[in-house]
Amino acid sequence: MAPAPDLLPLAAARPPDGAPPGPDAPDDPSAPAVRERLTAFADASPLTVLRRLESSAKGLDEREAERRLPRDGARPLVPGAVRRAAAHLARLARTATDPFVLVLAGLSLVSAVTGDPRGAVLIALVAVLSCLLRFRQEHRSDLAAARLRALTTATATVLRRAEPGAAPAAREVPVDQVVAGDVVLLGPGDMAPADLRLLSSSDLRVNQAAFTGESPPAGKRAAWTGTGGAPAGERPGLFERRELCLMGTSVVGGTGTAVAVATGSRTYFGATHRDLPRRAPATTFDRGVRAVSWALLGAVLAAVPVVFALNGIDRGSWSHALLFAVSTAVAITPEMLPLVVTTALARGAAVLARGHVLARRLPAVHNLGAMDTLCTDKTGTLTLDRITLACHVDPLGDPDAGVLYWARVNALWSAELAPEAAGDTIDEALLAADGAAGDPYEDVRGVGAVPFDSARRRATVVVRPRDRLGCEVVVTKGAVEDVLELCERVRLPGGTAPLGAGERDRLRALADGRAADGIRLLAVATAERPPSGRGPGPADERGLTLLGFVGFHDEPDPSAAGALAGLARLGVRHVIVTGDHPLAARRTCRDAGRVPGRTVLGAELAALDDGALRDLVAAADPATTLIFARVDPRAKARIVAALQRAGRTVGFLGDGVNDAPALRAADVGISVTGAVDLARESADVILLRKDLRALERAITGGGARSARASPTSRSR
């Protein structure tokens, strides 16, 4: 079909309201502007998007890609040299402005003015040594974190043409060379190198857990729905838009072709990074040091005038009285305290490193020991970020190995006959499960497959039993509601029976009951037919007999239960803060050996002011786990702040982009080595092994737990 006249090149035209911006549009980096731009790209047709980006379905030519690279390529969020220099300067400023160091600097200056150069030099030397020791330790930790980042290299497959008019060819290029307008090819295992607008797709499923916290992959498709005219309140959220794949998400199944609409700092990921506060809020250690410093300064300011006056009146020499008063101030001040504290923290950081825990900032050693509340995300922290088989039951809810067998038949032959289905996490969980009554590879031979797609919400295979001639079996697996609509009969212990309205209601109630326990059910149904001699299609999904259900849930981290129990014995309360479904969060809580307490949804949280939220967290039963579900990144940081206002010393354990604000807001942000870059950069502590028991050992190791009894840990 020829394009409509109004879709011809529009580079020189001003985009109408709501249209996607062109390549030369103003670069507003704010998060609302980024969301608005991405929504505009999703609302527009693929052809309109390509025209606005001055690209085509054949991709850019090499010369044009090189021309665009300096302008709108994947510029790093901050240039490397600038970032390193800024980090060094910020670290030096942070160590030099430590309250203890400032007190020593003031005393050194007074000693120099009053004619005591030796004392001034000694005091200044102690201050400098304290600064250098802290700077060196934190710099070494940053180098270790940088080595973790260097372990992974990212590339993307793009369509490029050697010159205008030439045939396109697939090329693998570094992610930082992808530019706006590049056509990107997606397949299982690929990371989205930019914010992408899909042009075509085949059963594409994308893992968005780093942003949303939800383990099940999201179905994506390029089909344009033209929802731009819908009221803003009725439009789907950014991660619900099936036309978009955002930078930082990964493909778990299917294939797709997309055009890069934003790269580097212009992406949603970049906007999230910019939204983080440039300066972390004061932690327990900072507040304690500040309190001790002010107390020390108050003692000096109170003592010096008294000593000066009494000595001057007694001896009549006010110059000698001034020297004596300065000497008294020096004597009162514990000059070695900053050096002793820094040395102790550095020793604690070294001990933690031997236990595979990297303290990126020295005060984190103290804050880890002072922590009395641990907030955790769900996906990737309490779970292993993968789905596992929870049950396989017949229509009455009783265990049935036959249901598992036919579900495995569907999973195996879907992967064998439809390569784009490879990598499906549910199928992988089925094939890894034990207890099936037969071998799905030896018993049957695959004939054809209708892969899963997000519109049908089911996958179907046709197989031929090896011991039965003239018979084919249609095996369908998918969402309960969708499969029930295709079923005419149900298999019960006494044989098959018609599937009436009452029985359908009972089966839906069974599925709802399992969902309330945090288990996601899929229905399994079959039908026998004579060989048709043609390839299978959706029309073959009819006249099915329901065999039963297979259920799945997030696989819990085996170390979580023991680690949380150990933390509870140390007096650390547990709070779950997740963007996932509340039922999934409660299930994960039980799997981790904790008792779920009150569950607060994001909508309820939004209706609470800061005072009411503080009262809510303060009133929570410490014997149970308080759960916040369906919350966005900003709400996570708000929950951390409410706990701090309630007098808690808060740690936050997370690994996703959506955890970064809370990691930055917590007294001690904790991440894991497999986390996204933004989470690791926002964290104070990194677990080098994904074993939560290392966190318990870290709190008790390196003298960290003794911090709970220290004066600074009680200073709020």
N, C-alpha and C positions, 0 to 999 in steps of 0.2 A: 504494500500500500504506500502510495506517495505521501510524503509529509504534508500537513496542512500548510497553507501559505504563511500563517502566523508563527510557524515553528522554524522558519528559515533563519539563517545566522542573525543573532541579536546582539553581537558584541558592542555595537555602537548605541544600542537603544537602552533607555533607562528601564530596569525591570519594574513591572507593575507591582502594586502592593500585594504582598504574599508570595511573589515569585522568588525562586532561588537566586541568590546573588551571583554575579559574574566573577570572573577571575580577578578583576581589578576593583572589586567592591571594598569599601573601607573595612579595615581589620579591627573590629571592636572585640577585645579579648574577654569581655565579661561573660560570666556563665549564662545569664539570661539571653544575651545576644547570640552566643553559640547555640543554645537550645533553639532559639528562633530560626537561625539559619538552617540547622539540621531539620527542623520541622518543615521548613519551606522546601527543602530538597525532597523530603519524604512525600509531601503533598503533590509535588509536580510529577509529570510523566517522565519516564526514562529519557525520551527524546529531548524534552525540554531541558532536563538536567545537562545532557551532553552539549546542547547548544549553548547554554549559559556558561559552561566551562570551556567552550571553544575546543571541544574534543569530538570523538566519534567512537562508535563501537569497535573500530579497528585499532584504537589506541593512538597515542601520540607518536610523531616521528622523533628520532634521536636528537635532532637539532633543536626542536621545540622543547623537548624535555630538558635539555641542557640549558636552554634560555630561561626556563621557568625555575630551575633549581635554586638560584640565588634569591628569587622573589618569593616563591611560595612552596618551596620544597619542605621537607621534614626538618625544619630548623629545630635544634634542641631547645628545650624550654629555657635554658640559660646556656650560652656558649661555654665550652669546656674550660678554657683558660680563665674566663671571667668568673665562672662558677667556683673554680678552685681558689682563685685569689680572694674572692668574696668570702669563701668559707674560712680561709686562713685568717683574714682580717676580723671576721665575726668571732672566731674562736679566741683570737688574741684579745679582742675587746671584752669578751665575756670573762676571760680569766683575769684581765687587768682591772676590771670593775667589780671584782668580788669584794664584798664589804670588808672582810678581814684585810685584804690587800690595801684597800683605800685607807683604812685606819693606820696601817704600817707606813704607807706613803706619807700621810700627814705627820706622823711622829718623826719620820726621817727628815722631813722638811724643817720641822721645828728644831730638831737637834742640830741641823746644819746652820740655821739662823742664829741659834744661841751659842754657837762656838764649839760644838762637839762633833767634828767631822768624822772621827772614828765611829762613834755611835750611829751617826747618820748612814755611813757606808754599810755597817753591819746590818742595820734594820732594812735598808734598801736591798741588800743581797738576799736576805731571807725572803722578802716579797718577790724578788725576781725568780729565785729558785722555785718557789711555790707555783708561780705562773708557768714557768718552763716545764715543770714536772707534769702539771695537768695538761698543758698543750701537747706535750709529747705523747702522753697516753691516749688522748682523744684522737690525735693524728694517726697513731698506729691503728686504732680501731677503725677509723675511716678508710685507711688503706686496705684493711682486711675486708671491709664491706665492698670496696671497689673491686677487689679480686673476685668476690662472689658474683658481682655484676658481669665481670669479664668472662665468666664461665659460659655464658650464653651469647650467641650471636644470632641476629635476626635477619632474614632475607624475605623477599616477597617475589612472587612470579607475576610479571606484568606483560602486556602486549605492547610491543614497540615495533615501529617500522624504520628501516634503515634510512629511508628518505620519503618525502611526500609522494603518495601514489604507489609505493611498494607494498607488497603483501606483508601483513603483520606476522610477527614471530614471538613466541613466548620466551621471555628472558628472566633470569633470576638476578635480582639486584638487591643491594643492601637497603634496609628499610629507610634509612635517611636519604636515599636517592629517589624515593617515590614522591611524585609531585601531584598537585591538584590537576585532575583531568586524566591521569593515568588509569588505564583499564587493568584491573587486578583480577587474577584467576585464583579462586579459592578451592581448596580440597581438604579432606580430613587431616587434622593436625596443624593446619595453617593458622597463624595469628593474623588478625586484621592489622595491616601496617598503617592504616589511616582510618578516618571516618569514611565509610563507604556507603554508596547508594547502589543497591542491587540493580543490575540490568537483566539478568536471567538467573535462574536457579533450578536445581533438581534435588528435591528432598533435603534441602540445606537445613542443618541444625547447628546452633551456635551456643557455646557455653558462655553465659554472661555472669557467672557466679562472682567474679571479681568485682562487679558493680552492684549486683542485686542481691547476692547471697543465696540465690536459689540454685540447687544442684541440677535439677532436670534441665536439659538443653531447650532452648527456645527455637521454634520453627520459624524460618525466614523464607520469604518468597518475594520475587520482583514484581508480581502483579500489582499494577497501579489501581488504587481504589478511588482516587480523586476525592479525598476527605478534606481538602483544604477549605471547603465552604462550611464545614461543620463548626458550631460554636466552640470556642476555645475550651470550655469546661467539658465538652463531650469528646474531645480528641483523645486518642490513646496517649499514654506516656511515652517518653523517648525510647525506653527499652521494650515497650510493647509494640513499637512500629516494626512491622515485619520487613519493611523495605530497607532498613538500616542495619549495618553491622559496624559497631563502634570500635575504634582503636583500643586494643587491650583484650578484646574478646577472642575466642578461638573456635575453630570449626571442629565439630566432633563427628559429623556425618554429612554425606551429600556433597554437591559441588555447586559453585556459583561463579558468576562473572559480575564485577561491580566496578564502578568508577569512583576514584578517590575525590571526595568533595572538600576535605579539610585534612591537613597534615601537621605534624609537630605541635607547635604551641597553639594552633588554631583549633585543635580537636577538643572534644568534650573532656578527654583525659587531661589535656593541657589546661583547660578552664578549671578543672578540679584542683590541679596543682597550684594554680594562681590564687584560688580561693583560700588556700591554707594560710593561716597567720604567719607572717615572716618571722615573728619572734614567739617562741613557745611561752605559754603562761608560767607564772611562778609555781614551782613544785614544793613539796613538803620540805625538801632540803633547802631550797632557796628561802622559804619562809622562816625556817629555823635559824639559818645563818643570819638572816636579816634581824631576827629578834635578838639573838645573842650579840650581834654587832651594836645594835642600838642600846642594849643594856650596858655593854662595855663602854660605849661612847658616853652614855649618861653617867656612869661611874667616874670616868675621867673628868667630864665637865663639872661634876659635883665636887670632886676631890681637889682639883688643881686650884680653883680660887681660894678654897679654905686654907690649903697648905701655903699658898702664896701670901695670903693676908697674915696668918699666924706667924710665919717665919719672918716676914718683913717687920712686923710689930716687935717680935722678940729680939731680932738681931739689928734692926735698924738699917739694914742694907737691902734695898729693894732689888738690886741687880742679882745679888746672891739668892735672894728669895725666889726670883724668876727661874734661875737655873735649877734650884732645888725643886720647884714645882714641876718643871719639865722632867726632871729625873724621876719624880714620883709618878708622873703620867706614863713614862717608859716602863717603870717597875710594875705598875698596875696592868699594863697591856701584855698579854701573853704572845710575845713576838713569834714564838715558834709554833703557835697553834695552827696557822694556815699551812705551814709546811708539814706538820704532823698529820693534819686532817687529809691533805692531798696525798701524802705518802700512804696512809691507811687505805684510802679509796683506791689508789693505784694498785696496792697489794691485793685488795679485794677483787679488782677487775682482772688481775692476772690469775687468781684462783678460779674465777668464773670461766675464764678462757680455757683453762685446763678441763673444765667440765662441759666444754662445747657451748658456752654461752658468751656472746660478744657484747660487752658493755661499750656502746658508742660514745657515751658521755659519762664522766666520772660520777657526778651526783646520782646517776641511776643506780649505782651500787647501794647507796644509802636508801634511796626511795624504794628499791626492791625489797629491802629488809623491813622498811616501815609500812609497806603495803598491807592494808587490812580489807580491801575489797578488790576482787578481780572481775572485770567485765570481759566477756569473750564473745566473739562472733560465733556462728555455728559452723558454716561450711568451711572446711579446710583447717579448722582449729580443733573443735570437738569431734569433727568427722574427718574422714580421709578424702573428702571431695570426690567420692565415687559411690555409685549405687550398688546395693547388694540385695540378693533375693531374701525376702522375709518370710514368705509362705507360698504354698501352692495347695489350693483347696477346691473341693467340688462345690456345686451350687448350694449345698447345705452348710458349707463352711468347714467341712471335715478335710483333713489332709488327704491328698490324692496324688500319687506318683504319676498316674496317667496324664493328668493335666500338665504337669511339669514336662513330661515327655513330648507332648504335642507343642508346647510352647518352645521347647528346644528345637524341635523340627523347624518351626517357623523361623527361629533366630538363625539357625545354621544355614538353611537354604536361602534366606534373605541375603546373607552375606556372600554365599557362593554364587548366586544368580544375579545379584544386583550390586556390583562393586561400590556404587555410590552409597550403599547402606553400611559399608564397613565402618567400624568405629562407634556404632550405636552403643551407648553405655548400658542400656537395658538388655540388649542382646548379649553383650559381653558378660553381664551378671548371670544371665540364664545359662550360657555355655560353661561358665565357671562353677555352676551349682552341681551338687551331687544328689543322688536319690531318684533319678529318672528311671522309669521301667523300660529300658531299651536304649539302643544306640541309634540316634537319628541319622547317622551317616551310613551305617551298614544296612539298616532295615528298609530304607526308602531311597528313591532316586529322584532328584529334583527335576521338574519339568519347566517351571517358569515362576516368576515372582512379580508382584505388584508392590513396589517399595512403599514404605511409610511416607506420608506427606502430612503437613500440618493442617490441611483442609479436611481430609478424610479421617485423620487421627487413627489410622490402623495400617497394618502391613499384612499382605496375603501371599502365600506360596501355594503352588500346586505340586504335589509329589505323587509318585507312583510306587506303591508297596512292591518290594521285590518278590514277595511270595504270593502275590495276587495279580493275575493277568486280567486285563480289561477293566481296570479300576483306577481311578485317580481320586486323590483326596485334596480338597481345598481346606487350607488351614489359615484361619484369620486370627490375629492378635491385635488388640487395640483398646482404646478408651471404652469404659463399660457402657456408657450411654450409646455410643455409636455402634458397637458390636451388637448390643441387645436389639437395636432396630432391625438388624439383618437376620435375627434368629427366629425360627418358627417353632423349634422344639428345644427341650432341655433334658439333659441326661441326669437321671436320678438313680439311686441304688437299685430300684426295681425295674429299671429300663427307661426309655425315653418317653416323654409326655409333651403334649402341646404346651406352648408357652403363652399362657393367657395374661390378662391385665393384672390380676392379683399376684401371679407369680413374678411378673416383671417388677411390681412394687416391692415385693419381698427381696428380690435380688438387688434392687437399688438401695434398699435399707441396709442390706448386708455390706454393700460397698461403702455406704456412708459411715457405718459403724467402724469399719477398718480404717477409713480416712480419719475418723476422730482419734484413732490410736496412732496417727502419723504414718500409716501405710498406704501407699498408692497402689490401687488394684488395676490390673489390665485383664480384660476378658479373653478367653480362648474358646474358639468355636470351630467346628469342622463340618464338611459336607462331602458325601461321596457322589461321584458322577462317572459316566463312561468317558473314555478318552475323546477329546474333541478335535485333536489335530491342529489346534491353533494356539497361539500364545494367550496367556491369561490376561484378564483386564478387570476393572472394577465391577463389570456386569456379572462376573462369576461369584461375587460376594453376596449370595442370596440363598434362601432355603437352608440356613445354617442351623446346627444343633449346638447349644451352649454346653461346653464340657466343664467349665469352672473358671477359676481366677488364679493369677499369679500376682503376688504382692511384693513391693520393693520399698526400701527406705535407705536413707543415707547410712553408709557403713561407718559405725563409730570408731573413733581412734582408740585402739586397745589400751593405750596408756592414759586415757582421759580419766577413767573412773578412779584408778589408784592415785593419780596426781591430784585430783580434786578432793579426794578423801584426805590425802596428806595435807593439803592446804587448809582444809577445814579444821584439822587438828592443830594447825598453827594459828587458828583464829581468823583466817581469811574467808570472807563471805564471797559467794559466787552470784554473778548477774549475767544473764544472756541478753545480748543486744544484737538483733539480726534483722535483715530485710526480708527474711523468708517467712513462710506461712506459720501462724502460731501453732498449729497442730504438729507440724514438722519440728518446730523448736521444742515443744513439750516432749515429743518422742525422743529427740536427741538428749534432752535433759535426763530422762529416765535411763537411757542407754549409758549415760555417763555416771550412773549411780547416785544421782541427785533427785530430790523430791521437788517437782515443779510447784512453784508458788503462784502468786498472782501474775496473770498475763495481761499486759497493757499493749493495745494496738496503737499504731502510729496516729490514727485519727483521734483516738482518745488523748494521746499525748499532746497533740497539737492544740487541743482545747484547754490544756492546763497552763496557767501562768507559772513563772519560775518558782514562786513561793509554794504553790500547790504541788508542783513536781518535787520540790525538796521535801515537803511533808510526806509525800507518797513513798519516796525511797527511804526516808528515815523510819517510817512505820512498818516497813517490810519485815516479815518474820525471818530472823537470821538462820533458822534451821532449814529454810527452803530456798529455792533459787527463784529470784525475781526475774521475769521474762518480759522483754520488750520485743515485739515482732512487728513486721511491716513498717520499719522505720527507715528514714533516709539518712544519708551521711551527716547532715547538719543536726538531725535529731539525736544521733549517737553522741556527738560532741556535747549536746545540751544535757543529755543524761549524765555524762561524766561530770560536767560542771555542777549539776544538782547534787550528786553524791559528794562532791568536794565541799559544797556549801553546807551539807549535812554533817560535816566534820570527818569525812572518810578520806583516807589516803588511797587513791585509786590507781590500779593498773589496768591497762586495756590490751588484750591479746587479739590481734587481727592480722589478716594477710591480703585483704583486697583493697581496691581503690576506694571503695565506699567506707573503709575503716580509717583512712588517713586523717580526717579531721579529729576523730576521737583519739587516735594514737598521739596526735600532737597536743591535744587538750589534757591528757591524763598526766598524773604525777610521774608515771613510768609507762611509756608505750613499748609494747613487746610484740615482735613479729617473728617470723620463721624464715629459714633460708630459701624456701620455695615461694615466698610471697612476691607480689608484684613490686616493681621498683619503687613506686611511690609509697607503698606501705613500709618497705625497709628504710627508705630515706626519712620517713616520719617517726620511726621508732627510736627509742633510747637503747633497747636491748634486742638482740637477735639470737634466737635459738638456732644453733648451727645444725642440730639434729631435730627432726620433727618428732620429738618425744616430750610430751608434757611433763613427764617426771623430771626432766632436766630443769624445768622451772621450779619445782619444789626444791631440788638440790641447790639451785642457784640462790634461792631465798635463804636457805640455811647455811650455804657455803660462803666462804670468803669473809666471814664475820658479818654478813649482811643482816642476819636476823637480830644481831645485838643492837642494831640501829633502832629497833622498836623501843628499847629502854633509854635511848639517848635523849638529851634535852631537846635537840632540834626536832626529833620526830614527834614531840608533844606540842611543838609550837605551831599554832594555826594562825 
